[in-house]
Amino acid sequence: MVQPTVPGPGQHGAGTGEERAYANIAQSQEFGELRRRYLGFALVATIVFMVWYITYVICNNWARDFMNTRLVGHINVALVFGLLQFASTFVIAILYARHAGKSLDPLADQLNEQYESEKAEEAR
């Protein structure tokens, strides 16, 4: 049995009001700006964290003398680096929350309002 083809969102007369409203928002400059702002932070933070993490792993595998260096009592460099992995995770989360609150959330709220109003207009 042949399934009928249904035109996708953004095509003339196709889709529900929600689909058309979403397609309009997804193609807007504001949505592109939101994605750019998000990726600008997320990509940089991910790369920095991965370089830091991989450095930690490499040092644990191939720089054992350095990692076994005692700093205070039984606390060595490896332990401090391991604990700093947790600290850096929390720092990144805090920085992201600040970035999202200042830069992402206001634009996302604006786009959501636009989406809701377009969806309401389509429903009429």
Buried (B, 14 or more C-beta within 10 A) or exposed (E): EEEEEEEEBBEEEEBEBBBBBBBBBBEBEEBEEBEEBBEEBEEEBEEEBEEBBEEBEEBBEEBEEEBEEEEEEEEBBBEEBEEEEEEBEEEBEEEBEEBBEEBBEEBBEEBEEBBEEBBEEBEE
